[in-house]
Amino acid sequence: MADIRRLIQPDDLRDAATFQDHPAFGAQPIRFSQPALVALAHNGGLVLGAYDNGDLIGLSVSFLGTDVSDPKRPAMANLKMVTTFLGVHPDARAGVGFELLLEQRAYATRQGIRLITWTLDPLNAAYADLSLHQLGAITGEFVADYFGANGHPTSAADRLVIEWWVTNRRVEERLTGRRVQLELDAYLGGNATVINPSQPGEPWPQPEPLHAMGEATILLLEIPIEFGALHVDVPELAASWREHVRVALRAVLSEGYIITDFVQGNWQGRPRSFYVLSLAPRSFFSLS
């Protein structure tokens, strides 16, 4: 495991500021200067560094915020932790991001905070797997152009707003292994409805019009497994996929579905990846 440390000292935070400049994080629109990190670290923010043999290999930056969905409630009742930067060096072993988020959860729990939020590009399959499948987070909120026009350095910044209810029994059971993680075959065998099965292409899959949702309580919404490589290889197809997923998410979330999982596996002779959407009250996945 990585050595996870809370960063407070100015020199450590200077290293953290420099770490964010790695080309691997070019798609992350939010960066923090060293003075900003110092201010955060000394005023309720949480800056965590992951180290391997003394080298900084991962970083997360969070601050305390409030849920604005019910502004009439006292701030303490709406308190949450907001993660705005999570980055792992591309040469680091797998699992460092998971470990950073687990340390965030431990900190939040000690502070009596039930909710950690962050945003996710809906076409980032790796981050969706970490957030939804490994950690047990959920989301029911999609925002197109989250940072506004020209607010993202490389592409349209559509975002899902992730909710990680860290004291929820479902999350606890997911992290401890007491809850069986369903995989793609289980959902398909349980009559989940695939609403946008892609068509095979060379070498990239092609989006197809949405199918009817019918009366299904579980939906599967497909995205490309390697959207980053697709975006570099065939930008026009990548743009088609982004618009397709934007339309699909707006349609299903407006019908009351909640994204509760993300699964990957082989289906119809090809590797595939899907969001899992459940027609159930949000409180079932958040407050219980």
N, C-alpha and C positions, 0 to 999 in steps of 0.2 A: 504494500500500500504506500501511497505517497505520504509525505510528511505535510499535513495541513496546518497552517499557522494563521492566526489573526494578525494582520499587518497594521502597525500603529506608528512605528518610527519613520521619520522623514526619508532616511536612506532606503528603507525597504519599499516605501511608497514611490520613490523615484524609480526604482527598478520595476515596480508594477506599472508605472506610467509608460516606461520604455517598452515593456513586454507587449503592450497593446498595439505597438507599431509594426508588429510582425506581419508580413504580407498575407499570412493565412487568415487574418482577421479583417481583411479589407472590406468584407461585406457587412461588417458590424458598424452601424452608423453612429453609435454612441461611444465616445472615448472620454477618458478623464485625465486631465493634466495632474502633475504631482501636487500642486496647491489644492486642487479640487479634491483629490484623494485624502489629503491631510485634513481638510475641513470635514469631509464625510466621516473619516475614521474617528474623529474626536467629537462628533455630534450625532451619535446614534446610527451611523452607517456601519456596515460590516464589509471589510475588505479581507478576503481570504486568499492566501497563496498556497499552491501545492508545490512541494520541493522534492527533488530526487538527487541525492548526493550533493545537496547544497545548491542545486540549480533550480531556478523558477521554471516550472513546466506547465503551470495552470493558474488561472486567476478568476475570481468572481468578485463582483462589486454589487452591493445591495444597500438599500436605505429603507427607513421606516416611512410608510405612507398610510393613507386611509382610502377605504372603498367609498367612492363618490356616488354609488348607486342609490344610497339613502342618506342624503346630506343632513337630514333632520336628526339623525341619531348622533349621540356624543362621539367625539373622535376616538375615544378609547374602545368603543364598541365596534368601530370600523377599522381598527388597526390591522395593518398587514405589512409584510416585508416585500419589497419590490426589487427584483434582480434585473439589472440593466446591462451587465456585461458578464459573460461566461466564455472563457477561451482556454483552450488546451493546445500546447505546442504540438505541431503535426508529428514530431518524432517521439512523442510520449506514448507510453503503452495505453491500451484501452482501459477505460474505467475511471480515469482521473476526474472527468466532469461529474460522474456519478458520486464520487467521493466528496467533491466540493459541495455538491448540493445536499448530501447527507449531513455535512457539517453545518450548513445553513439551517437545516431542519432541527438539528440539535440545539443550535443557538436560539432559534425562534421558539422552540418548546420551552426552553428555560425562561424565556421572557414572557411566556403566556400568550404568544402569538400563534393563531391557528392557521393563518393563510400566508402562503408565499406565491407571488405572481411573477410571470415574465412573459415575453412575447416570442412567438415562433413563426418563422416563414412557413406557411402551410406546405410548401414544396421541398422542405428540408427533411428528408426521410430519417436521417440519422438522429437529428434532434427530436423529431416526433417520437421515435422509438424510445429514446432516453426519457422524455418527459411523460409520455402517456403509458407506455408498456412497462418500462422498468420502474418508474417512480410512482405510478398510479395516479397521476394528475388528470384533470379533466378540462374541457373548455366548451363553452357555449356561445362564445363571442368572436366574431370575425370582423376585422376592420380593413377595408380596402385603403391603400395609400396611407398607412398609419402615420407616417411622418410628414404627410402633405406633399404637394407637387415639388419635385426636385429635392426632396428631403433625404434621399438615399443615394449613396455614391455610385451604385452599380445597376440597380434595377428597381422596378416597382416594389414598394415595400408593403405588400399585403401582410397582415399579421393575424394570427390567432392569439387571443389573450389566455394564457395558461393559468389555471387555478390549482395549486397544490395544497390541499387541506391536510396539513401535516399531522394533526391529531386524529384524523378520521380512521376508523377501524379498518376500512378497506385498504387504506394506504399502509397501515401498520402490518396487516396480513400480507400485503404484496411484498413489502420489504423484508419480512422475516421468513417468507416462503410458506406461510400457513395458508395462503390463498393460491390455488392453482392458477397459473397464467395460461389462459386459453390462447391457442395458436390458430393460424388461418384455417387449418383443416377442421377444427372444432366449430368455428363460426359457420363455415360453408356447410358442414354436416348438420348444423342446427337450423338450417333454412334461413340464414341471413340473406338479405337481398343485395346483390351487387348492382348499384344504380348507374355505374359508368364503366363497364368493362372495356378496357382498351383493346385496340386491334394491333396485331403484330406488325412491325415495320422493320426495315433494315437501315441502321441497327436499332432504331428507337421506336417504342410503341406510339401509337397514334390515338389521340382522344376521340371519343365517340359521344354523340348526344346522350343526355340523361335518359334513363329508363324511368318508368313510373314507380313511385314509392309504394303505392297500394296501401295495404293495412299493416305493413311490416313494422315490427317493433325493434328490429336490429337491421341496420344498413351498413354496407361496406362501400366506401368511396375511394377509388383508386388514384394514386399519384405515381409518377415515375420514380424508380428506385434511386437513380443517379441524376437528379435534375441539374446539378452543377456542371457535370460533364456534358449533358445534353445542351445546356445553355451555351457552352463554348462551341460545341460541334455544329449545332443547327439552331441559331438564335430564333429563327422564324417559328420553328416547331415549339421551342421553349415558350415563346410568347403565346402561342395557341393553347398550350397546357395551362399557363398562368390564368388566362381568361376563362378557360374551361373550369378550373378549380374554383375560381372566384364565383362564377355563376352557380356552380354546384353547392358550395358552402352556403351561399346566401339562400338558396332554395331549401336545403334541408334544415338549417338552423332556424329559419323562419317558421318551420312546421313544428318546432318544439323539441327537436332532437338535440342530444348532448353528445359530444365526442368523448368517449370513455376509454378508448384503447387504440393501439396502432399495431398492426400485425404484418409480417412479411413471410413469404414462402413461395413454393412452386405451385402454380395452378395452370392447367391447360398447357403444360409443357414449357412454361416460362416463369422466371422469377418475378414476383409481383409484390406490391406493398399497398396497404389499405388503411384508411381511418375506419374505426368502428364507431357507429353512432347508435345511441340507445334512446328509445322513447320512454323516458322515466323522469320523475321530478328531480331537479338539480339537488335538492336537499338530501336525497338518498345517497348521493356520491360526495357530499360536502360536509354536512353537519353531523351525520350519524357516527 
